[in-house]
Amino acid sequence: METHDTFETIAQSLKNKEIDCRSIVGKYLKEIETKANLNAFVEVYKDYALARAKEIDQKLSEGKAGKLAGMVIGIKDVLCFKDHQVNASSKILEGFQSQFSCTAVERLIQEDAIIIGRLNCDEFGMGSSNENSVHGPVLNARDHERVPGGSSGGSAVAVQAGLCMASLGTDTGGSVRQPAAFTGVVGMKPTYSRISRWGLIAYASSFDTIGIFSRNISDNALIMEVIAGEDEKDSTVSQTPVPKYSQELNLTRKVKVACLRETLDSEALSEEIRAKTEEVIQNLKREGHTVELTDFPLLKYVLPTYYILTTAEASANLSRFDGVKYGYRTPNAHNFESMYKLTRAEGFGEEVKRRIMLGTFVLSASYHDAYFTKAQKVRRLIKEQTEELFGKYDYIIMPTTPTTAFKFGEHSGDPVAMYLEDLYTVQASVSGTPAISIPNGEDSNGMPIGLQIISNSFKEAELYAFSDYLMKLTAQEK
């Protein structure tokens, strides 16, 4: 078994008894140990994974195994897994053990996937570089001096470096797609409400989505069809039926694609990424598809809208972490008030505190209407304008990121420069539409470039099919 094999190949080898689940898990455990310096894993579930492998091998021999039998998956350190620790890569949840499992994780286990460990991330999902973790930064496997992207940096690198077959991350404003682009893997953010958020430690509840990292489209689609769908524990999840995504990967017609002029004309976009994106456009046109440059005047308002609303929601969501019931509690308190203040001051990292303060400011009585209410109205306009585009086009394509992976510390002193890394990913988050990042070559430093594709809400099946087509088309052009 090669760590880059598709799950279909591995499933066939299991069926033919050429390998077993214990040997698959053993291989990944060895890779994790060998590449421990990448710091992708916060915790490895060695004993659990080997015990599960043994159980699933027995199920396979009896012909009773689920559709993900033998698939080894890592989960981001914001997803609850019963009887295992989860701390959102934050000191404030130090030592916390979950009493239940996230619905998405539960569904993976029901189909006999093997959860091999929890993965490093930016604290509470806040960051674009994975430099904001209490567990230390994750290294990009392609260049150890460069970031893997964030916030789901550990989830991306685990797949990039062959430490697991696939992984779950979360995407609030690009936290799956941006690290996928930086590491050269596939990263899918579904429609908001497509996957239950039950058991996901919240950052911004009206934006948060669970997403999937993989090396190929077919594995990603298979995981999506397992974990998506209604859930009685989450009142916000959609009841729209879940297609058999993995069986609908053939593009059967010519499509009409929009490319936003503002994304290609942006001064922030590197020339090499612009050239790679234009190459895709030309390849699509040559294959008979329609690709048109179109204007999206509201694009300049998307990033500020996103940060006003998400920081406001973070301020509310993170108020529950106070040292009273669970997690870290300061040893320096002398009364209840100082316990509360010092616990939060010592327990949260700088970026999380920055966003809590920003959110508290925009929610304050004097500024609520000027910022928060206005941002909600702009969000509605962005959503409506995005939906209008999908009345004319099947897909929107653009670069996933304005640059390739930057060096550690490059944006540490400039939060605004860091926030600009989300420039192209936030539109899909603000509008709630599904978006995927697929590999699109490399720059002159050998760092991966990502191409982002957006479709209309609940059109994941079509999005997967087009993405699979594009990946194969790009491979042919090499």
N, C-alpha and C positions, 0 to 999 in steps of 0.2 A: 504493500500500500504506500502510495506517495501522498504527502500531505496536501498536494494540490489537486488530487483526484476529485471528480464530481461525486456527489452522494450516490447518484445512480450507479456509477462504476463500483463504488464500495458496497452498495446493497447487493449488487450482482455477485461480487466476490464472497460476501457473507452467505448468500444463497447456495453458491457452489462449494461452500466450506473450504475455500482457499485461505480465508482468514477468520478470526472470531473477534468479538467485541473487546475481550480482554487484551488482545494484541494491539487493537486500534488504540485503546485508552493508554496502554503502556507506551506506545510510540509517541503519543502526544505528551504524556508526562515527561518523557525523556527530553523532548524538544523544549518544554517549559523550563526544565532544569538547566539545560544547555544555554538557553537564552534568557536566563533570569535577570541579566543586566538590563534588559529592555524595560523592566519594571511594569509590565503589562498587567500581571496578576497581583491582586491584593492578597488573595487567599486561594490556594489550590485544594480542591476536595479529593485528595488522592484516594483515601480509603473508601469514601462514598462512591466515587466514580468506578473503582475496581469492583466493588460489591454490586453496583448497578449493572456493570458489564456482564458479570457472571449470571445475574438474573435474566438479562435480555438474551444471552446465549442460550439459556434454557428455553426461553419463550420461542426463539428462532427454531430450535430443534423440534418444538412441538407445533410449529406453524401458527403460533398465536401472537407474534410480535407486531407492534404498531408500525405505522408508515415511516417513522423516523428512527427505527431500530438501528443502532450503530452510529448515529450522528452525534458527534461530540461538540458541545456548545458551551461558550462562556457567557456570563451575564454581567452587565454593568452594575457597579456598586451603588445603584439607586433602586434596584429591583429586589423585592423581598423574596426570600426562600426559607421556608419553614425550618426552624431549628438551626439556622445558620446566621452568622453575623452579617449586618449590613450597616454601613455608616456614611453613605453618600460622600466618601472620601473627606469627611469632616471630623475634627476633634470633638465637636459637640455631640456626636452620636457614638462616641468611643464606647466599645464593648456592648453595643446594643444587639440583641439577638431577636430575629423576627419570629413571631408566633404563628404566622400564616405565610402562604406563598402567593406571589403575584399571579394573577390569572394567566398571563402569557407563559410564565414559567411552568405553572401547573399543567397547561395544555401540552407543552413540549414533553413533559414527563409522562403524561398519559399516552403519548404516541411513542414512548420508549427512547426519546433522546436522552443523552447522558450529559448532565451538567457538570463540567469539570472544574469550575471555579468562578470567583467574582473578580471583576476587572476594574482597574484604576480609571479614574475620571477626574475632571475638574470638580471642585467642591460644589455639591448640590446642582451639578450640571451647568455651572456658571463659568464660562470661559471658552476660548477658541484655540487653546494651545496645550492643555493638560499640564500647565505649570502651577495650577491653583489647588493641587491635591495635598492633603496632609500626609499622604504616602509618598510624596515626591513625584517628580515628572516622569512621564513615559517617554522613551526614546523612539524615534522613527527608525525602523529596521533598515531603511535604505541609507540613512546618514545619521549617525548618533549625535551629531551636533545640531540637528534640526528637530523641530517639534512634530508630533504626529497629528496635530489638530485637536480640537476639543468640541464639546466636552468629553465625547466618548472616545478619547484617545486610546485607552487600553483595549477597548473592544475592536477598534480598527487594527491596531498593531498585532493583536492576537491572531487575527485572520491573515494579515499581511505576512507575518513571520511563521505561519504554519503551526501555531500553538493550539488551535482548535479549528474545526471545520467551518463553523459559522459562529456568530455572536449576536447578542441583543444589546442595543444601545438605546439611548433616548434622544429625541430631536425636538428642541423647543424653538430654535431659530436657525438650525443648520448643524446641530451637534452630531448628526450621523453623516450627513452629506459632505461637510467640510473635511472631517478626518478621513473619510473614504477617498476624497480627492487627493489629500496629502499623502496617502499610503498606497494608492493604486489599486483599491478594491472596490467592490460594488456596495453602495450604501443606500438603502431605501427608507424614505419617510412616507408612510401611508397617509391617506385622508384623515384629518382629525376625526376621532370617534370610530375609526375602522377597527382599532384594537383597544380592548379594555385597558383603562389606566389603574384598575384595582391592584394595589400592591406596589405602585410606582410612587416613590417619595417625590412629592410635588415641588416644582420650581414655579411654573406659571400655568395654572390649571386649564386655561382656555387655549393654550398653545401646545402643551406637552403631548408628545406621541412616542410610543415605543417603535423603534426602527430595527432594521436587520442589516448586518454585514455578512458578506459572503465573497467568494472568489468568482462566482458565476451567477447568472440570472436564474437558472433552473433550481438551484438550492434555495435561493432567496424566495422564489415564488412558492416552493413547497412549504417552507416555514411559515410564510404569510397565510397560506390556506389553513394551516393548523391553528395558528394563534388568533386569527381575526374572528370577528363575529360578536353577537350579542352576549351579554353577561348580566345576570340579575343583580350582581354586586355593584355594577357601575351604571347609574341612571343616565349618564351622558353618552354611553356607547350606542352606536348605530345598530338598528335591527335589519339593515339592508343585507340580503342574502350574500353569502361568501362564495364566489366562483371557485372552480378548480384551476387556480392560477397556473399551476405547473403543467397543465394539459392544454393550455391555450397560448402557447408561445410562438405560434406561427403568424407572421404578418402576411395577410392575404390580399392587401390592396395598397394602392398608392395613397400617400397621406399628404396633408397640408400642414406645414410647420411654420410657426412664427418665431422670429429671432428679434428680441427687443433691441432696437437701435441704441438706446441709452447704455446698454451693457457693453456693447462693442466699442462705443465712442468714449467710454469712461477713461479719464486720465489715470485712474488707479489700476487699470488692467495692464498686465505685462504683455509685451509684444509677442512673446512666444506663445502665450495662452490664446491671444487674439488670433494668431496665425493657425493654431491647431483647431480652433473653433470654426474659422472660415474654411478650413480644409474639409471639415465635416459637412458644412453647408454645400460646398461644391460637389462632394461625393453624393449627397442626397439628390441634388439636382440632376446629376449625371444618370442616376438610377431612375429618373422619371418622377420623383416626388416634387412637390411645390414647396419652396422655402422663400418666405418674404420677410424683409426687414419691416418692422412696424414700430410705431411710437407707443410708449407707455408713460405719459406725462407725470403720473403720480409716483414713479419709481423713487424720486428723490425724497419723498415723504415716508417711504416704507420703513427705513431703518430707525428714524426717530420715533415713529409710531410704535414700532416693536419694542424699543427700549423703555418708553414711557409706560406701556401697558404691562410688560413683563416684570419690570421692577416693582410696580404697584402690587401685582399679584404675589411676587416674592415676599414683599414686606408683610402681606397678610398671611401667607402660607408658613413662613418661617417663624412667626410669632409663637408657635407651639413649642419650639425648642428653647427651653428656659431653665433646664437643670432640675426641675421639680420632680418629674415622674421617671425620666429615663435619660441615659446618656451622661455626658460630662457634667460635673458640678464643681465649681471653683472651691478650692480648699481655703481661700483667702477671705471669705465673707464673714462679716460680724453682725449682720442682721438680714432680714428677708430681702429688703430692697437691694442691698449690696450683693447678695447672692445672685439675684436676677441679673443685675447689670454686669457684674464681673464674669459670670458664667457665659453670657453672650459675647462680651468683649474678648474673653480668652478663648472661647470655643469656636467662634467663626473666624474665617480667614479674611484678609483685606478686601478681596474682590466681593465676597458675599456681603460684608459690612457696607461696602460702597453701594451695592445695589439695594440693600435694605433701606439705607438712608435716602437714596434717590426715590425709591418707591414711597417711602413715608412722606417725603416732601410733596410729590405729585398728588398724593391722596389727602393732604392737609386741607383744612377748611378754606384757607385763603387761595389755594391754587387748584383745587379739585376740578372746577369747571374750566379753568384756563388750560390745563394740561390733560388730565385723565378723560374728562368728558369729551373734549375735542378730539383726542386720539381715538376714542371709540368711534366717533363719527367718521374720521378719516379711514379707520380700518374697514368700515362698511363700504366706503367708496372704493377702496383698493380691491376688496372682494368682488364688488359689482363690476369693476372695470376688467378684472381678471376673467370673470365669467363671460363678459362680453367678447373677449378674445376667443374663448372656447366656442362661441357661437359661429366663428369664422374658421378657426383652426383646430386641428386634432391635438397638437402639442406645441409647447413653447420650449425652445432650447436656448441655453446660454452657458457661459463658463460656470463651474461650480464656485470657484474662488477667483479673486483678482490676481493672486500670486500663488506660486507653489510654496511648499513648506518653508517657513522662515527659521532663522536660527534662534536658539534659546536666548532669552533676555532681550531680543531685538525690539519688542513692543512693551516690555514690562513697565517702563516708565511713562508710557503714553496710552492710557485706557482707550482713548478715542481711536487711535490707530489700530488697537486690538479689535474694537467693535466693528471697524470697517472691513474686517475679514469676513463678516457676515453679510456683506453688501448684496450678494446675489442669492443667498439662500433664504433671506427673510420674507420674500414675497410669497412663497408657497406657505410659509408658516402663518403669516398674517391672514392670508385668504383661506387657509385650511385645506388646500389642495395637495394631492400626492406629488412627490418629486423624488427623483432618483439621481445619484451620481454614478457614472460609469467611467472607467479609465479611458483616457484620450491621449496616450503617448507620454512623452517625457520632455522636460526642458533641457537646456545645454549642460546643466549640472547633474543630469540623470534623475531628477526628482519628478514624481508622477504629476500629471495634469488630469483634472477631472472635467467631464462634460455633464451638465445638469439638464434633465428632461422633466418637464412638468406637464401633467394632464389634468383634465377636469375631475372633480370630486367623484370618488368611487369608480374611477376608470383604471384601477391598478392592473387589471388583466391586459388591457390595451397598452398600458405603460410598460409592463414587463415584455410584451411581445415586440414592441418597437425598440426597446432597449437591447433586447437579445439580438434583434436584426442589426442594430447599429454597432454593437460590439463585434459581431461577425464581419460586418462591412469594413470596420476599422482594421480588423486583423488581416483582411484580404489586401488592404492597401499598403501594408508594411512591406 
